Amino acid sequence: MAKLGLFYLAVAALLLAASDGNAHERKCTAREASEADAMVDQLHSWKTVDAVFRRYSQCDSGSIAEGNSEAVARLLVDKWNTLPALVHLAKSRPGLRRFVVVHVDSTLNTSDLERIIKLSATSCPKGAAGLCDELHTAATAALGEQAPVKAAGSTAPARP
């Protein structure tokens, strides 16, 4: 019977460790939202994206999410050569990988999405094939979401 109790304790510990500080576990307080919003302009490396993800993932909605998307795009488009650092960080924190991929979305500029598609298809670093596939898929889907808006003659400009 004691072995069964230890088994359940081990399973619970694994589930807790695998949660990565998931946003569903906590509510975003007004203070955290303000802090997360202020951090958006500081996301210049995958290490800082990881730190913000761990601290403020529960606040990832609205304008904060759009800022996170832009920061992710800037790192992917302007600093593609740093992708191995993301791969390394994401090995111990799968939620970070999901966070990054989710932020390759239709709020991004068409040119950024096209660049992410090209880089993920032609310049994928060694050991990052799975991530490159996910980024390619996300960017292609986001570009497809933008197409109907443009085809309908919308005058709304793409997000800078």
C-alpha positions as CSV (number, residue, x, y, z in Angstrom):
1,M,0.0,0.0,0.0
2,A,2.9,2.4,0.8
3,K,4.3,1.8,-2.7
4,L,1.0,2.9,-4.2
5,G,1.0,6.1,-2.2
6,L,4.6,6.8,-3.3
7,F,3.5,6.2,-6.9
8,Y,0.7,8.7,-6.7
9,L,3.0,11.2,-5.0
10,A,5.6,10.8,-7.8
11,V,2.9,11.2,-10.5
12,A,1.6,14.4,-8.8
13,A,5.2,15.7,-8.6
14,L,5.7,15.0,-12.3
15,L,2.5,16.8,-13.3
16,L,3.4,19.8,-11.2
17,A,6.9,20.0,-12.7
18,A,5.5,19.6,-16.2
19,S,3.1,22.5,-15.8
20,D,5.8,25.1,-16.5
21,G,4.0,27.7,-14.4
22,N,1.1,27.5,-16.8
23,A,-1.1,30.6,-17.0
24,H,-4.2,28.5,-16.1
25,E,-2.9,28.1,-12.6
26,R,-2.9,31.7,-11.5
27,K,-4.8,34.9,-12.2
28,C,-3.0,38.0,-13.4
29,T,-3.1,40.7,-10.9
30,A,-3.2,44.4,-11.8
31,R,0.3,44.8,-10.6
32,E,1.6,41.8,-12.6
33,A,-0.2,43.1,-15.7
34,S,1.5,46.4,-15.3
35,E,4.9,44.8,-14.8
36,A,4.4,42.4,-17.7
37,D,3.4,45.4,-19.9
38,A,6.6,47.2,-18.9
39,M,8.7,44.1,-19.7
40,V,7.5,43.8,-23.3
41,D,10.1,46.3,-24.4
42,Q,12.9,44.4,-22.7
43,L,12.5,41.2,-24.6
44,H,15.7,41.3,-26.5
45,S,16.9,37.7,-25.9
46,W,15.4,34.2,-25.5
47,K,16.7,34.3,-21.9
48,T,14.5,37.4,-21.1
49,V,11.6,35.9,-23.0
50,D,12.0,32.8,-20.8
51,A,12.1,34.9,-17.6
52,V,9.0,36.9,-18.6
53,F,7.2,33.6,-19.6
54,R,8.0,32.1,-16.2
55,R,7.0,35.2,-14.2
56,Y,4.0,36.6,-16.3
57,S,2.6,33.9,-18.5
58,Q,-0.7,34.3,-16.6
59,C,-0.9,37.9,-18.0
60,D,-0.5,36.9,-21.7
61,S,-3.6,38.4,-23.2
62,G,-4.7,41.6,-25.0
63,S,-2.0,44.2,-25.6
64,I,0.5,42.3,-23.5
65,A,0.1,39.3,-25.8
66,E,0.4,41.5,-28.9
67,G,3.7,43.0,-27.5
68,N,5.0,39.5,-26.7
69,S,4.1,38.5,-30.3
70,E,6.1,41.4,-31.7
71,A,9.1,40.7,-29.4
72,V,9.1,37.0,-30.5
73,A,8.9,38.2,-34.2
74,R,11.8,40.6,-33.7
75,L,14.0,37.8,-32.2
76,L,13.0,35.3,-35.0
77,V,13.4,37.8,-37.9
78,D,16.3,39.9,-36.7
79,K,18.2,37.4,-34.5
80,W,17.5,34.1,-36.2
81,N,21.0,33.0,-35.4
82,T,20.0,32.9,-31.7
83,L,17.5,30.1,-32.2
84,P,19.8,27.5,-30.7
85,A,19.5,29.4,-27.4
86,L,15.7,29.0,-27.5
87,V,16.1,25.3,-28.3
88,H,18.4,24.9,-25.3
89,L,16.0,26.7,-22.9
90,A,12.9,24.9,-24.2
91,K,14.4,21.5,-23.5
92,S,13.9,22.0,-19.8
93,R,10.7,24.1,-20.3
94,P,8.4,22.8,-23.0
95,G,5.9,25.5,-22.2
96,L,8.4,28.2,-23.4
97,R,8.4,26.5,-26.8
98,R,4.6,26.6,-27.0
99,F,4.6,30.2,-25.8
100,V,7.0,31.2,-28.6
101,V,5.1,29.3,-31.3
102,V,1.7,30.6,-30.2
103,H,3.1,34.2,-30.6
104,V,3.8,33.6,-34.3
105,D,0.3,34.9,-35.1
106,S,-1.8,37.0,-37.4
107,T,-1.0,40.2,-35.5
108,L,2.4,40.2,-37.0
109,N,3.4,42.0,-40.2
110,T,3.1,40.0,-43.4
111,S,6.8,40.6,-44.1
112,D,7.8,39.2,-40.7
113,L,5.6,36.1,-41.2
114,E,7.1,35.6,-44.7
115,R,10.6,35.9,-43.3
116,I,9.9,33.4,-40.6
117,I,8.5,31.0,-43.2
118,K,11.6,31.4,-45.3
119,L,14.1,31.1,-42.4
120,S,12.4,28.1,-40.9
121,A,12.4,26.3,-44.3
122,T,15.9,27.2,-45.4
123,S,18.1,28.1,-42.4
124,C,17.1,25.8,-39.6
125,P,19.9,25.2,-37.1
126,K,21.1,21.7,-36.3
127,G,18.9,20.2,-33.6
128,A,16.0,22.6,-34.2
129,A,14.1,20.8,-36.9
130,G,11.0,20.2,-34.8
131,L,10.8,23.8,-33.7
132,C,11.4,25.1,-37.2
133,D,8.5,22.9,-38.4
134,E,6.3,24.4,-35.7
135,L,7.3,27.9,-36.5
136,H,6.8,27.3,-40.3
137,T,3.3,25.9,-39.6
138,A,2.4,28.8,-37.3
139,A,3.6,31.5,-39.7
140,T,1.9,29.9,-42.6
141,A,-1.4,29.7,-40.7
142,A,-1.1,33.3,-39.5
143,L,-0.4,34.5,-43.1
144,G,-3.5,32.5,-44.2
145,E,-5.6,34.3,-41.6
146,Q,-4.4,37.6,-42.9
147,A,-5.2,36.8,-46.5
148,P,-9.1,36.9,-46.2
149,V,-8.9,40.3,-44.5
150,K,-6.7,41.7,-47.3
151,A,-8.8,40.0,-50.0
152,A,-12.0,41.6,-48.6
153,G,-10.5,45.1,-49.2
154,S,-9.9,45.9,-45.6
155,T,-8.1,49.2,-45.1
156,A,-6.8,48.2,-41.7
157,P,-3.0,48.4,-41.8
158,A,-0.9,45.5,-40.7
159,R,0.4,45.8,-37.1
160,P,3.9,47.4,-37.2
